Amino acid sequence: MQSWAMPTIPNIAGASDALILYDTASQSLRPTSPGPAARMYVCGITPYDATHMGHAFTYVTFDLVNRMWRDAGHDVHYVQNITDIDDPLLERAHATGQDWQDIAHREIALFCDDMAALRVLPPADYIGAVESIPSVADHVARLRELGAVYQVEQDVYFRVSADPRFGDVAHLSRDEMLSIFAERGGDPDRLGKEDPLDCLVWQAARPGEPSWDTPLGAGRPGWHIECAAIALDFLGAPFDVQGGGTDLAFPHHEMSASEGQVLTQEWPFARHFVHSAMVNWQGHKMSKSRGNLVFVNQLRRDGVDPMAIRLALLAHHYRQDWAWTQQGLDGAIDRLDMWRTAVRRSSGAPAQGVIARVRTALTTDLRTPEALDAIDMWCRTDGDDESAPSTVADLADALLGCKLT
């Protein structure tokens, strides 16, 4: 599938140190240690509605990971999926009377437009669940050979017991896992399952629903095996970062990692499991199911500069839940105006100090509020360095993704 266009990234003198990120699995801050090519997989959207601020916060977060690795001299192989066949999409099609494929194509295009407007660097491989079906079927067949799956009626389930490290990503108790699994697409109460936590990897064809013919029979993939298959196909394991929102740590990343580890007979599936926090609005987590959403495209239609939206997101550390407010957006609009005014000056304070402060803030677990404060301070400081304004503009663009000129 075609992703959005790659923006030009300015070069900044020097290079970042190793990027340190919080790893959910080890529950610690650890340096990332990629080879010449850093490898990252970030779970994509289910395209049944437009891009909201929760989505934007996640993808801007991992865009910073991408940018900091590049600033440290790494090539980056970034893979993102699109769950372009799943129950929520079919439910939206049924509720609206639209064709599910038309909804998916429209929302994928809108998502790409929003990401391009926010200057999020595109994935090298942007892979839909539908196009990955032959690969998923092959991986499920391999799990069958390994004795890691079984059938309930015609559906195929993964035995979580096949992975002795199941549970090592999210560190939840069994009771917590059972409760969350039921809330996030799982079916712990289905009769015939060996373990309530076993997850669906292949759903046999249902009347009136799309399906695809494979050696497994007609059907479609489960959610978790989709990402495991795409990550293994395009990155191999272990790759450097598995990313997504905190609501994906369990069951999605836990299940995908276990499936991947059984398939490869290697551990870990990813060296870092990195999760961005939730964005709240109207007192609750912003989510499609609840309908309490602020959409990127609506703000853009209302005339809000996408760089102000990006700055509103960057004002919050990626691991802290926060609430979207009009006041926060207004503050970002004011900050953007201040930054743009400053980089249009004929001279400014020398840029070396602000470059160092921004790099230090971002390489130490993406401390974006400190990075923004460093540029604020430079903007408020006079100086006679004629090259500084353009250098700071390049810094904001290259590392923070905020284009000022």
C-alpha positions as CSV (number, residue, x, y, z in Angstrom):
1,M,0.0,0.0,0.0
2,Q,1.2,3.5,-0.8
3,S,2.1,5.7,2.2
4,W,2.5,9.5,2.2
5,A,5.4,11.5,0.8
6,M,8.7,11.8,2.7
7,P,9.5,15.4,3.7
8,T,13.0,16.8,3.4
9,I,14.9,16.7,6.7
10,P,17.5,19.4,7.3
11,N,21.0,18.3,8.4
12,I,22.1,19.6,11.9
13,A,25.9,19.7,12.7
14,G,27.0,17.0,15.1
15,A,25.0,13.9,16.1
16,S,22.8,12.7,18.9
17,D,23.9,10.2,21.5
18,A,22.2,6.8,21.8
19,L,18.4,7.2,22.3
20,I,17.2,6.0,25.7
21,L,13.6,4.9,25.9
22,Y,11.4,3.3,28.6
23,D,10.8,-0.4,27.8
24,T,7.5,-1.7,29.1
25,A,8.8,-5.3,29.2
26,S,11.8,-4.6,31.4
27,Q,10.0,-1.7,33.2
28,S,13.1,0.4,32.9
29,L,14.8,3.1,30.9
30,R,17.3,1.5,28.5
31,P,19.4,2.7,25.6
32,T,18.3,1.5,22.2
33,S,21.2,-0.2,20.4
34,P,20.3,-0.6,16.7
35,G,22.7,-1.7,14.1
36,P,23.4,0.5,11.0
37,A,19.7,0.3,10.3
38,A,17.3,0.8,13.2
39,R,14.1,-1.3,12.9
40,M,10.7,-0.1,14.2
41,Y,7.2,-1.5,13.9
42,V,4.3,0.8,15.0
43,C,0.8,-0.6,14.9
44,G,-1.5,1.3,12.5
45,I,-5.1,2.3,12.4
46,T,-8.3,0.4,11.8
47,P,-9.6,2.7,9.1
48,Y,-13.3,3.2,10.0
49,D,-13.1,6.8,11.2
50,A,-10.8,9.8,10.9
51,T,-7.5,10.5,12.7
52,H,-8.1,11.8,16.2
53,M,-5.6,13.3,18.7
54,G,-4.9,10.0,20.4
55,H,-3.7,8.6,17.1
56,A,-1.8,11.8,16.3
57,F,0.0,11.7,19.7
58,T,1.1,8.1,19.1
59,Y,2.4,8.6,15.6
60,V,4.1,11.9,16.5
61,T,5.8,10.1,19.4
62,F,7.3,7.4,17.2
63,D,8.1,10.0,14.6
64,L,10.5,11.5,17.2
65,V,12.1,8.0,17.6
66,N,12.6,7.9,13.9
67,R,14.1,11.4,13.8
68,M,16.5,10.9,16.7
69,W,17.8,7.7,15.3
70,R,18.4,9.4,12.0
71,D,20.2,12.3,13.8
72,A,22.4,9.7,15.5
73,G,23.5,8.4,12.0
74,H,21.2,5.4,11.6
75,D,19.2,4.4,8.6
76,V,15.7,3.6,9.8
77,H,13.5,0.8,8.5
78,Y,10.0,1.7,9.8
79,V,7.0,-0.6,9.2
80,Q,3.4,0.2,9.9
81,N,0.3,-1.9,9.3
82,I,-3.3,-1.0,8.5
83,T,-6.0,-3.3,9.9
84,D,-8.1,-2.8,6.8
85,I,-10.4,-5.8,7.6
86,D,-11.7,-6.2,11.1
87,D,-15.0,-6.3,13.0
88,P,-15.1,-2.5,13.8
89,L,-14.8,-1.7,10.1
90,L,-17.6,-4.2,9.2
91,E,-19.8,-2.9,12.0
92,R,-19.4,0.7,10.7
93,A,-20.2,-0.4,7.1
94,H,-23.4,-2.2,8.4
95,A,-24.4,0.8,10.5
96,T,-24.0,3.3,7.6
97,G,-24.9,1.2,4.7
98,Q,-21.6,1.8,3.0
99,D,-19.2,-0.7,1.4
100,W,-16.5,-1.6,3.9
101,Q,-13.8,-1.2,1.3
102,D,-15.0,2.3,0.4
103,I,-14.8,3.3,4.1
104,A,-11.3,1.8,4.4
105,H,-10.0,3.5,1.3
106,R,-11.4,6.9,2.2
107,E,-10.1,6.8,5.8
108,I,-6.7,5.5,4.8
109,A,-6.3,8.4,2.4
110,L,-7.5,10.9,5.1
111,F,-5.0,9.4,7.6
112,C,-2.2,9.7,5.1
113,D,-3.1,13.4,4.4
114,D,-3.2,14.1,8.2
115,M,0.2,12.4,8.7
116,A,1.8,14.4,5.9
117,A,0.3,17.6,7.2
118,L,1.8,16.8,10.7
119,R,5.2,16.1,9.0
120,V,5.3,12.5,10.3
121,L,7.9,10.6,8.4
122,P,6.3,7.8,6.4
123,P,6.9,4.1,6.9
124,A,9.2,2.4,4.4
125,D,6.6,-0.4,4.3
126,Y,2.9,0.4,4.8
127,I,1.1,-2.9,4.8
128,G,-2.6,-3.7,4.9
129,A,-4.0,-6.8,6.6
130,V,-5.7,-7.8,3.4
131,E,-2.5,-7.9,1.4
132,S,-0.8,-9.9,4.2
133,I,-3.4,-12.7,4.3
134,P,-1.3,-15.2,2.3
135,S,1.6,-14.6,4.7
136,V,-0.7,-14.9,7.8
137,A,-2.0,-18.2,6.5
138,D,1.5,-19.5,6.1
139,H,2.5,-18.4,9.6
140,V,-0.6,-20.0,11.1
141,A,0.2,-23.2,9.2
142,R,3.7,-23.1,10.8
143,L,2.2,-22.6,14.3
144,R,0.0,-25.7,13.6
145,E,3.2,-27.7,12.8
146,L,4.6,-26.5,16.1
147,G,1.5,-27.6,18.0
148,A,0.8,-24.0,19.0
149,V,-2.7,-23.7,17.7
150,Y,-5.9,-25.7,17.8
151,Q,-9.4,-25.4,16.3
152,V,-12.7,-24.4,18.0
153,E,-15.3,-25.3,15.4
154,Q,-13.6,-23.9,12.2
155,D,-11.7,-21.1,13.9
156,V,-8.1,-21.4,14.8
157,Y,-6.7,-20.3,18.2
158,F,-3.2,-19.7,19.5
159,R,-2.2,-21.5,22.7
160,V,-0.6,-18.8,24.9
161,S,0.9,-21.6,26.9
162,A,3.1,-22.4,23.9
163,D,5.2,-19.4,24.8
164,P,6.8,-19.8,28.3
165,R,7.4,-16.0,28.3
166,F,3.8,-15.1,27.8
167,G,3.0,-12.2,30.1
168,D,6.5,-10.7,30.1
169,V,5.4,-7.6,28.1
170,A,2.6,-6.1,30.1
171,H,3.3,-7.7,33.5
172,L,-0.4,-8.2,34.4
173,S,-2.0,-10.7,36.7
174,R,-4.1,-13.4,35.2
175,D,-7.3,-11.7,36.5
176,E,-6.2,-8.4,35.0
177,M,-5.5,-10.1,31.7
178,L,-8.9,-11.8,31.6
179,S,-10.7,-8.5,32.3
180,I,-8.8,-6.5,29.8
181,F,-8.9,-9.2,27.1
182,A,-12.7,-9.1,27.3
183,E,-12.7,-5.3,26.9
184,R,-10.2,-5.2,24.0
185,G,-11.5,-7.6,21.4
186,G,-10.9,-10.9,23.1
187,D,-13.4,-13.7,23.7
188,P,-12.4,-15.3,27.1
189,D,-15.8,-16.9,27.5
190,R,-16.0,-18.8,24.3
191,L,-16.9,-22.4,24.8
192,G,-14.4,-24.9,23.5
193,K,-11.2,-22.9,24.2
194,E,-8.5,-24.6,26.2
195,D,-7.5,-21.4,28.0
196,P,-9.8,-18.3,28.1
197,L,-6.7,-16.2,27.1
198,D,-6.0,-18.1,23.9
199,C,-6.4,-15.7,21.0
200,L,-7.9,-16.1,17.5
201,V,-5.4,-16.3,14.7
202,W,-7.8,-17.4,11.9
203,Q,-11.5,-16.7,11.8
204,A,-13.4,-19.0,9.4
205,A,-15.8,-17.4,6.9
206,R,-19.0,-16.1,8.3
207,P,-22.2,-15.6,6.3
208,G,-22.4,-12.1,4.8
209,E,-18.8,-11.2,5.7
210,P,-15.7,-11.0,3.5
211,S,-13.4,-13.9,3.4
212,W,-10.4,-15.1,1.5
213,D,-9.5,-18.6,0.3
214,T,-6.3,-20.0,1.7
215,P,-4.9,-23.4,2.6
216,L,-6.5,-22.9,6.0
217,G,-9.9,-22.6,4.4
218,A,-11.9,-19.5,3.7
219,G,-11.6,-16.8,6.4
220,R,-9.6,-13.8,7.5
221,P,-6.8,-13.1,10.0
222,G,-7.0,-12.5,13.7
223,W,-5.7,-9.1,14.8
224,H,-2.6,-10.1,16.7
225,I,-1.2,-12.6,14.1
226,E,-1.6,-9.9,11.5
227,C,1.1,-7.7,13.2
228,A,3.3,-10.6,14.1
229,A,3.4,-11.8,10.5
230,I,4.0,-8.3,9.0
231,A,6.8,-7.6,11.5
232,L,8.5,-10.9,10.9
233,D,8.2,-10.6,7.1
234,F,9.5,-7.0,6.8
235,L,11.8,-6.6,9.8
236,G,12.7,-10.1,11.2
237,A,13.2,-10.6,14.9
238,P,14.3,-9.3,17.2
239,F,13.7,-5.8,15.9
240,D,14.5,-2.6,17.9
241,V,11.2,-1.0,18.8
242,Q,7.6,-2.3,18.9
243,G,5.4,0.8,19.3
244,G,1.9,1.9,20.0
245,G,-0.4,3.3,22.6
246,T,-0.5,2.0,26.2
247,D,-3.9,0.3,25.3
248,L,-1.9,-2.0,23.0
249,A,0.5,-3.4,25.6
250,F,-2.2,-6.0,26.4
251,P,-3.5,-8.0,24.7
252,H,-2.1,-6.9,21.3
253,H,1.6,-6.6,21.9
254,E,1.6,-9.4,24.4
255,M,-0.1,-11.8,22.0
256,S,1.8,-10.7,18.9
257,A,5.1,-11.1,20.8
258,S,4.2,-14.6,22.0
259,E,3.2,-15.7,18.5
260,G,6.4,-14.2,17.0
261,Q,8.5,-15.9,19.6
262,V,6.9,-19.3,19.0
263,L,7.3,-18.9,15.3
264,T,11.0,-17.9,15.5
265,Q,11.9,-19.9,18.6
266,E,13.8,-16.8,19.6
267,W,13.4,-14.2,22.4
268,P,12.7,-11.3,22.4
269,F,10.3,-10.4,19.6
270,A,11.3,-6.8,20.1
271,R,14.2,-5.3,22.1
272,H,12.0,-2.4,23.3
273,F,8.2,-2.3,23.8
274,V,7.5,1.4,23.9
275,H,4.0,2.8,24.6
276,S,2.6,6.3,24.3
277,A,0.1,7.6,26.9
278,M,-3.6,8.2,26.4
279,V,-5.1,11.5,25.4
280,N,-8.3,12.4,27.3
281,W,-11.2,14.7,26.3
282,Q,-14.5,15.3,28.2
283,G,-13.1,13.3,31.1
284,H,-12.4,10.1,29.3
285,K,-9.8,8.5,27.1
286,M,-10.3,9.7,23.5
287,S,-11.6,6.7,21.6
288,K,-13.8,5.8,18.6
289,S,-16.0,3.5,20.7
290,R,-16.9,6.3,23.1
291,G,-17.1,9.0,20.4
292,N,-15.4,11.7,22.4
293,L,-13.0,12.7,19.6
294,V,-11.1,15.7,18.3
295,F,-10.1,15.1,14.7
296,V,-6.9,16.4,13.0
297,N,-8.7,17.0,9.8
298,Q,-11.5,19.0,11.4
299,L,-8.9,21.3,13.1
300,R,-7.2,21.6,9.7
301,R,-10.5,22.5,8.0
302,D,-11.0,25.1,10.8
303,G,-7.8,26.8,9.7
304,V,-5.5,25.5,12.5
305,D,-1.9,25.3,11.3
306,P,-0.8,21.6,11.5
307,M,2.5,22.8,13.1
308,A,0.4,24.2,16.0
309,I,-1.3,20.9,16.4
310,R,2.1,19.2,16.4
311,L,3.4,21.6,19.1
312,A,0.2,21.0,21.2
313,L,1.1,17.3,21.2
314,L,4.8,17.8,21.8
315,A,4.0,19.9,24.9
316,H,3.3,16.6,26.8
317,H,5.7,13.8,27.6
318,Y,4.8,10.7,25.7
319,R,4.4,8.6,28.9
320,Q,2.0,10.9,30.7
321,D,-1.7,10.8,30.1
322,W,-3.1,14.2,29.4
323,A,-6.2,16.1,28.4
324,W,-6.7,17.9,25.1
325,T,-8.0,21.4,25.7
326,Q,-8.6,24.6,23.7
327,Q,-6.3,26.4,26.1
328,G,-3.5,23.9,25.2
329,L,-4.1,24.5,21.5
330,D,-4.1,28.3,21.9
331,G,-0.8,28.1,23.8
332,A,0.7,26.0,20.9
333,I,-0.5,28.6,18.4
334,D,1.1,31.4,20.4
335,R,4.3,29.3,20.7
336,L,4.4,28.7,17.0
337,D,4.0,32.4,16.3
338,M,6.9,33.2,18.7
339,W,9.2,30.7,17.1
340,R,8.4,31.9,13.6
341,T,9.0,35.5,14.6
342,A,12.3,34.6,16.1
343,V,13.7,32.7,13.2
344,R,12.7,35.6,10.8
345,R,15.1,37.9,12.7
346,S,18.4,38.9,11.1
347,S,20.4,37.5,14.0
348,G,20.0,35.7,17.3
349,A,21.9,34.0,20.2
350,P,24.4,31.4,19.1
351,A,22.6,28.1,18.3
352,Q,25.1,25.6,19.7
353,G,23.6,25.7,23.2
354,V,20.0,25.2,22.1
355,I,21.0,22.3,19.8
356,A,22.7,20.6,22.7
357,R,19.8,21.1,25.1
358,V,17.2,19.8,22.6
359,R,19.3,16.8,21.7
360,T,19.9,15.9,25.4
361,A,16.2,16.3,26.2
362,L,15.1,14.1,23.3
363,T,17.7,11.4,23.6
364,T,16.7,10.9,27.3
365,D,13.3,9.3,26.8
366,L,11.9,12.0,24.5
367,R,11.5,14.8,27.1
368,T,9.7,17.0,24.6
369,P,8.5,19.7,27.1
370,E,12.2,20.4,27.9
371,A,13.1,20.5,24.2
372,L,10.3,23.1,23.6
373,D,11.4,25.1,26.6
374,A,15.0,25.2,25.2
375,I,13.8,26.8,22.0
376,D,11.5,29.1,23.9
377,M,14.5,30.4,25.8
378,W,16.5,30.9,22.7
379,C,13.7,32.9,21.1
380,R,13.6,35.2,24.1
381,T,17.4,35.8,24.0
382,D,19.0,38.4,21.9
383,G,22.3,37.9,20.0
384,D,24.3,38.9,17.0
385,D,24.9,35.5,15.3
386,E,23.5,35.9,11.8
387,S,23.4,32.2,11.1
388,A,21.5,31.3,14.3
389,P,17.9,31.9,13.2
390,S,18.1,29.6,10.2
391,T,20.0,27.0,12.3
392,V,17.3,27.0,14.9
393,A,14.6,26.7,12.2
394,D,16.4,23.6,10.9
395,L,16.7,22.2,14.4
396,A,13.0,22.5,15.0
397,D,12.3,20.9,11.7
398,A,14.8,18.1,11.8
399,L,14.4,16.9,15.4
400,L,10.9,18.1,16.4
401,G,9.2,17.9,13.0
402,C,8.0,21.5,13.2
403,K,8.6,23.5,10.1
404,L,9.0,27.2,10.8
405,T,9.9,28.6,7.4
